[in-house]
């Protein structure tokens, strides 16, 4: 059987951090945590109960986050796919006609992350998680 890389996270852009935090918390009960300038004003959205390792208790559940809109990032919701080797995945992306947006960055305590575009222009995140 061919190895399948799972969707592990979603991302959406925001213009107003207070507004997006309030909306998703009040409507869906999500726990929202805004990071500072050093993390790009990223807002983490906890959408399900987590275990002691911050992993979803309910199989198939994922969390997400919100990034501040900017001219450098395509303005569309995206998903994040977990891979075993980010450099290998980046090579496959370009070989198959996709694009790489920047360089991999380390998300402290989580793993290595990079945004790509697929052949249709969709923004997709790739994450090589650190071993838990």
C-alpha positions as CSV (number, residue, x, y, z in Angstrom):
1,X,0.0,0.0,0.0
2,X,1.2,3.5,-0.8
3,X,2.1,5.7,2.1
4,X,-0.5,8.5,2.7
5,X,0.4,11.8,4.3
6,X,-2.4,13.1,6.6
7,X,-4.0,16.5,6.9
8,X,-3.1,17.7,10.4
9,X,-3.9,21.4,10.5
10,X,-5.8,24.1,8.7
11,X,-5.0,27.8,8.2
12,X,-7.0,30.9,7.2
13,X,-6.0,34.5,6.8
14,X,-7.3,37.3,9.1
15,X,-7.4,41.1,8.9
16,X,-8.4,41.9,12.5
17,X,-7.1,39.7,15.2
18,X,-9.6,40.7,17.9
19,X,-12.5,40.2,15.5
20,X,-11.4,36.7,14.3
21,X,-10.6,35.6,17.9
22,X,-14.0,36.7,19.2
23,X,-15.9,35.2,16.2
24,X,-14.5,31.7,16.4
25,X,-14.6,31.6,20.2
26,X,-18.1,32.8,20.5
27,X,-19.6,30.8,17.6
28,X,-17.7,27.5,17.9
29,X,-16.2,27.6,21.4
30,X,-12.7,27.3,20.0
31,X,-9.8,28.3,22.4
32,X,-7.8,31.0,20.6
33,X,-4.2,31.9,21.5
34,X,-2.4,34.8,19.8
35,X,1.4,34.6,19.5
36,X,3.6,37.7,19.3
37,X,5.5,39.5,16.6
38,X,8.3,36.9,16.8
39,X,5.7,34.3,15.6
40,X,4.1,36.6,12.9
41,X,1.1,37.4,15.1
42,X,-0.1,33.9,14.4
43,X,-3.3,32.8,16.2
44,X,-3.6,29.1,17.2
45,X,-7.1,27.7,17.2
46,X,-7.7,24.7,19.5
47,X,-10.8,23.0,18.0
48,X,-11.0,19.8,20.0
49,X,-9.9,18.4,23.4
50,X,-6.2,17.5,23.6
51,X,-4.2,15.0,25.5
52,X,-1.1,15.8,27.6
53,X,1.1,15.8,24.4
54,X,-1.3,18.4,22.8
55,X,-2.6,15.8,20.4
56,X,-6.4,15.5,19.6
57,X,-8.2,13.0,21.8
58,X,-10.8,12.3,19.1
59,X,-9.4,10.4,16.1
60,X,-9.6,12.4,12.9
61,X,-9.9,15.8,14.7
62,X,-7.5,18.6,13.8
63,X,-6.8,22.1,15.0
64,X,-5.8,25.1,13.1
65,X,-4.7,28.7,13.0
66,X,-5.0,32.1,11.5
67,X,-2.2,34.1,9.8
68,X,-2.2,37.9,9.2
69,X,-3.0,38.8,5.6
70,X,0.0,40.2,3.7
71,X,1.0,40.7,0.1
72,X,3.5,37.9,0.3
73,X,1.0,35.2,1.1
74,X,-1.9,34.1,-1.1
75,X,-5.1,35.0,0.7
76,X,-7.0,31.7,0.9
77,X,-7.7,29.1,3.5
78,X,-5.2,26.2,3.3
79,X,-4.5,22.9,4.9
80,X,-1.3,21.5,6.4
81,X,-0.1,18.1,5.5
82,X,2.4,16.1,7.7
83,X,5.4,14.5,6.0
84,X,8.3,12.5,7.2
85,X,11.0,14.5,5.3
86,X,10.3,18.1,4.4
87,X,13.2,18.4,1.9
88,X,12.0,15.3,0.1
89,X,8.5,16.7,-0.1
90,X,9.8,20.0,-1.4
91,X,11.6,18.2,-4.2
92,X,8.5,16.3,-5.1
93,X,6.5,19.5,-5.1
94,X,8.8,21.2,-7.6
95,X,9.2,18.0,-9.7
96,X,5.4,17.8,-10.1
97,X,4.9,21.4,-11.0
98,X,4.2,23.1,-7.7
99,X,6.0,26.0,-6.1
100,X,7.9,26.7,-2.9
101,X,7.1,29.8,-0.8
102,X,10.2,30.7,1.1
103,X,12.4,28.4,3.2
104,X,11.4,25.9,5.9
105,X,11.0,27.5,9.3
106,X,11.1,25.9,12.7
107,X,8.0,26.1,14.8
108,X,9.3,25.7,18.3
109,X,8.2,22.4,19.9
110,X,6.2,21.4,16.7
111,X,8.4,20.9,13.7
112,X,9.6,22.3,10.4
113,X,7.1,24.1,8.2
114,X,7.0,25.5,4.7
115,X,4.2,26.8,2.5
116,X,3.9,25.7,-1.1
117,X,1.6,26.2,-4.0
118,X,0.1,23.2,-5.9
119,X,-0.3,23.1,-9.6
120,X,-3.7,24.9,-9.3
121,X,-2.2,27.9,-7.3
122,X,-3.6,26.7,-4.0
123,X,-1.5,27.5,-0.9
124,X,-0.8,24.3,1.1
125,X,1.4,23.9,4.2
126,X,3.8,21.1,4.7
127,X,4.9,20.1,8.3
128,X,7.7,17.7,9.3
129,X,6.7,17.2,12.9
130,X,9.3,16.7,15.6
131,X,9.2,13.2,17.1
132,X,7.0,13.2,20.2
